[in-house]
Amino acid sequence: MDWLAGCMVDLYFGGIDMEENERFEQHWLSASSDQRMRYDKLVSAYPKITWTEKEKTVLLWLCQMDIDTLETMEIIFDKFAHAK
């Protein structure tokens, strides 16, 4: 199972561990300043959401994708946020 699939399984079944914190830190350290800025912008766009460590890791991973993929995900998140 690849890393993203593992994160999605973990998100579904819950649970936070130190490994997830370490994984986030590793990705954060390897992220460019533009990727970190995209991450901060994405997280701050949804202030009512309390992000878990696993969700933050997946969001950072998304921000490390190319900009077109990130913008597509932002559209999807926006639809979720405004769904009734």
C-alpha positions as CSV (number, residue, x, y, z in Angstrom):
1,M,0.0,0.0,0.0
2,D,1.5,3.4,-0.9
3,W,1.8,6.3,1.5
4,L,-1.3,8.2,0.4
5,A,-3.5,5.1,0.5
6,G,-2.2,4.3,4.0
7,C,-3.1,7.9,5.1
8,M,-6.6,7.6,3.7
9,V,-7.1,4.3,5.5
10,D,-5.8,5.9,8.7
11,L,-8.1,8.9,8.2
12,Y,-11.1,6.6,7.8
13,F,-10.3,4.4,10.8
14,G,-8.9,7.2,13.0
15,G,-6.1,7.2,15.5
16,I,-3.2,9.6,15.9
17,D,0.3,8.4,16.7
18,M,3.8,9.9,16.9
19,E,4.7,8.4,13.6
20,E,2.1,10.7,11.9
21,N,3.7,13.7,13.6
22,E,7.1,12.7,12.4
23,R,5.8,12.1,8.9
24,F,4.3,15.6,8.8
25,E,7.6,17.1,10.1
26,Q,9.5,15.3,7.4
27,H,7.2,16.6,4.7
28,W,7.2,20.1,6.2
29,L,11.0,20.2,6.1
30,S,11.1,19.1,2.5
31,A,8.4,21.5,1.4
32,S,9.4,24.6,-0.5
33,S,8.4,28.1,0.8
34,D,5.7,28.2,-1.9
35,Q,4.3,24.8,-0.9
36,R,4.3,25.9,2.8
37,M,2.5,29.0,1.8
38,R,-0.2,27.0,-0.1
39,Y,-0.6,24.8,2.9
40,D,-1.1,27.7,5.3
41,K,-3.5,29.3,2.9
42,L,-5.5,26.1,2.5
43,V,-5.7,25.4,6.3
44,S,-6.6,29.0,7.1
45,A,-9.4,29.0,4.5
46,Y,-11.3,26.6,6.7
47,P,-11.0,28.1,10.2
48,K,-14.0,26.1,11.6
49,I,-12.3,22.8,10.9
50,T,-10.1,21.2,13.5
51,W,-7.5,19.3,11.4
52,T,-6.1,16.1,12.8
53,E,-2.4,15.4,12.3
54,K,-3.2,12.9,9.6
55,E,-5.4,15.3,7.8
56,K,-2.7,18.0,8.0
57,T,-0.2,15.5,6.5
58,V,-2.5,14.7,3.6
59,L,-3.1,18.4,3.0
60,L,0.6,19.1,3.0
61,W,1.1,16.3,0.6
62,L,-1.5,17.8,-1.7
63,C,0.3,21.2,-1.5
64,Q,3.4,19.5,-2.7
65,M,1.6,18.5,-5.9
66,D,1.6,20.8,-8.9
67,I,-0.5,23.9,-8.7
68,D,-3.2,22.7,-11.1
69,T,-3.9,19.6,-8.9
70,L,-3.9,21.7,-5.8
71,E,-6.4,24.2,-7.3
72,T,-8.7,21.2,-8.3
73,M,-8.6,19.9,-4.7
74,E,-9.4,23.4,-3.4
75,I,-12.5,23.5,-5.6
76,I,-13.6,20.1,-4.2
77,F,-12.9,21.3,-0.6
78,D,-14.9,24.4,-1.2
79,K,-17.9,22.3,-2.5
80,F,-17.7,20.2,0.7
81,A,-17.5,23.2,2.9
82,H,-20.6,24.7,1.3
83,A,-22.7,21.6,1.0
84,K,-25.8,21.5,3.0
